Structures are given as structure tokens and as C-alpha cells.
Amino acid sequence: MNTQTAHATCVAVGDRAVLLTGASGTGKSTIALELMAYGASLVSDDQVVLVAESDVIVASAPPTIAGLIEARGLGVLNAQVKNSATIVMVVDLDFLTADRIPAPRSVTYLGCDLPLFHRSDGVSLAPAILQFLRAGASDR
């Protein structure tokens, strides 16, 4: 089985998940908590196990941290969990885009290409991610 562990946070709406990547302190857990406030479920915080299954990447939590998320200033919190979900987008918080409609980007994990997005200055990312998880991106 093709597996890797990523320093990332992952939340899901149904079976569709976002992988939030970036250096420590870039806001991965904060955005995850925002998404969870909108009804998303935590897959994993800080470390995410990625498994290639056919042409998709399935995310899950290492058993030692399953169901836990760090909230800066509050500590470690319990969370409603989705045991596994298919990653449909990656948001890299290390990079900032000024483009209103950026050119398509992708990133490869375990041989699978995934849509890649960067954060946008002054914009709340969580509602846009939530809509992408619910309905995908337009091809128009």
C-alpha cells in the first residue's frame, strides 16, 4: 500500500476533504476550526495519514491523535470526527495569491494530482473551501 504522513490538517464535508498545508503557525488548525463551526468534520490535525487508493488519496488520522485538534490559546480540544475521506483539494497556507481567479495549480501526493490553492490576503478562506467541498469548482 502506498502511504505517507503529511504535516497538515484535514477536514471533510461528507466524503470530500481539504488538506491544509503550511508551516507551523500559518493557521491550519484555525481554518479547520472555522470549517468545523460551519459543519465540517475533523479528519486529522497536525499529522495526516495519506493512502493512495486507485486514483484518489484517502486521508485519516494516526490513532494517537484521532479526534483531537489544537486551538491556540485554549489547548487541545475533542472534535467530531470523520474516520477517513477523499482529498479533493489542497490549500497551501505558506503562499499568498493576489489573483482574483488564479490559474489552475496542482500538487502531487503519492502519484495523484490534486487541485492546489493558496490563501488570499484579507479574505476568509473557510466559506470558499466549504463551497468547494460541497459543490466543486466551476469549469466555466
C-alpha positions as CSV (number, residue, x, y, z in Angstrom):
1,M,0.0,0.0,0.0
2,N,1.3,3.4,-1.0
3,T,1.2,5.6,2.2
4,Q,2.7,8.8,3.5
5,T,2.2,11.0,6.6
6,A,1.9,14.8,5.9
7,H,2.4,17.7,8.3
8,A,-1.1,19.0,7.6
9,T,-4.6,19.3,8.9
10,C,-7.6,17.7,7.1
11,V,-11.4,18.3,7.4
12,A,-14.2,16.9,5.4
13,V,-17.8,17.6,4.3
14,G,-19.3,14.2,3.7
15,D,-16.6,12.1,2.0
16,R,-14.8,15.1,0.4
17,A,-11.8,16.6,2.2
18,V,-9.4,19.5,2.1
19,L,-5.8,19.1,3.1
20,L,-4.5,22.3,4.7
21,T,-0.7,22.5,4.5
22,G,1.9,25.1,5.6
23,A,4.5,25.8,8.2
24,S,3.6,25.8,11.9
25,G,1.6,28.9,12.9
26,T,0.1,29.6,9.4
27,G,-3.4,28.8,10.5
28,K,-4.1,25.2,9.5
29,S,-6.0,24.4,12.8
30,T,-7.7,27.8,12.9
31,I,-9.2,27.4,9.4
32,A,-10.1,23.8,10.3
33,L,-11.9,25.0,13.4
34,E,-13.8,27.6,11.3
35,L,-14.8,24.9,8.8
36,M,-15.9,22.7,11.7
37,A,-18.1,25.6,13.0
38,Y,-19.8,25.5,9.6
39,G,-20.5,21.8,10.0
40,A,-17.3,20.1,8.6
41,S,-15.8,17.1,10.5
42,L,-12.2,16.8,11.5
43,V,-10.2,14.0,9.8
44,S,-6.9,14.8,11.5
45,D,-5.0,17.8,12.9
46,D,-1.2,18.3,12.6
47,Q,-0.4,14.8,11.1
48,V,-2.5,13.2,8.3
49,V,-2.0,9.7,7.0
50,L,-2.4,9.7,3.2
51,V,-3.1,6.4,1.3
52,A,-3.3,6.1,-2.5
53,E,-6.3,4.1,-3.4
54,S,-6.7,3.7,-7.2
55,D,-6.6,7.3,-8.5
56,V,-7.5,9.1,-5.2
57,I,-5.9,10.0,-1.9
58,V,-7.7,9.0,1.2
59,A,-6.8,10.8,4.4
60,S,-7.1,9.5,8.0
61,A,-5.6,10.3,11.5
62,P,-2.9,8.5,13.3
63,P,-4.6,6.6,16.2
64,T,-2.7,8.6,18.8
65,I,-4.3,12.0,17.8
66,A,-7.6,10.9,16.3
67,G,-10.4,13.2,17.4
68,L,-8.2,15.9,18.7
69,I,-7.5,19.4,17.4
70,E,-5.3,22.2,18.8
71,A,-6.9,25.6,19.4
72,R,-4.2,28.2,20.0
73,G,-4.7,29.7,23.4
74,L,-7.2,27.1,24.5
75,G,-5.3,23.9,24.2
76,V,-6.3,20.5,22.8
77,L,-10.0,20.0,22.1
78,N,-12.1,17.0,21.3
79,A,-13.8,17.0,17.9
80,Q,-16.5,15.3,15.8
81,V,-14.5,13.0,13.6
82,K,-14.7,11.6,10.1
83,N,-12.6,8.5,10.1
84,S,-11.4,8.9,6.5
85,A,-12.2,11.0,3.5
86,T,-11.0,11.5,-0.1
87,I,-8.9,14.6,-0.6
88,V,-10.4,16.8,-3.3
89,M,-8.3,19.9,-2.8
90,V,-5.1,21.1,-1.1
91,V,-4.7,24.6,0.3
92,D,-1.1,25.7,1.0
93,L,-1.1,28.5,3.5
94,D,2.6,29.3,3.0
95,F,1.8,31.1,-0.2
96,L,-0.3,34.2,-0.8
97,T,-2.1,34.9,-4.1
98,A,-3.2,38.3,-5.3
99,D,-5.1,36.8,-8.3
100,R,-8.9,37.1,-8.2
101,I,-9.2,34.0,-10.4
102,P,-5.8,32.2,-10.2
103,A,-4.5,29.9,-13.0
104,P,-5.1,26.2,-12.1
105,R,-2.4,24.7,-10.0
106,S,-1.9,21.2,-8.8
107,V,0.3,19.2,-6.3
108,T,1.1,15.5,-6.5
109,Y,0.8,13.2,-3.5
110,L,1.6,9.5,-3.9
111,G,1.3,9.8,-7.7
112,C,-2.1,11.5,-7.7
113,D,-2.5,15.1,-8.8
114,L,-4.8,17.3,-6.6
115,P,-6.0,20.9,-7.2
116,L,-3.8,23.3,-5.3
117,F,-4.9,26.7,-3.9
118,H,-3.1,29.4,-2.0
119,R,-4.5,31.8,0.6
120,S,-5.7,35.2,-0.4
121,D,-4.9,38.3,1.7
122,G,-7.9,39.7,3.6
123,V,-10.3,37.0,2.5
124,S,-11.9,34.5,4.8
125,L,-10.9,31.2,3.2
126,A,-13.2,28.9,5.1
127,P,-16.5,29.8,3.3
128,A,-14.8,29.3,-0.1
129,I,-13.3,26.0,0.9
130,L,-16.6,24.8,2.3
131,Q,-18.4,25.6,-1.0
132,F,-15.6,23.8,-3.0
133,L,-16.1,20.8,-0.8
134,R,-19.9,20.9,-1.2
135,A,-20.1,21.6,-5.0
136,G,-16.6,21.7,-6.6
137,A,-15.2,24.4,-8.9
138,S,-16.9,25.7,-12.0
139,D,-15.4,24.8,-15.3
140,R,-16.9,27.9,-16.9
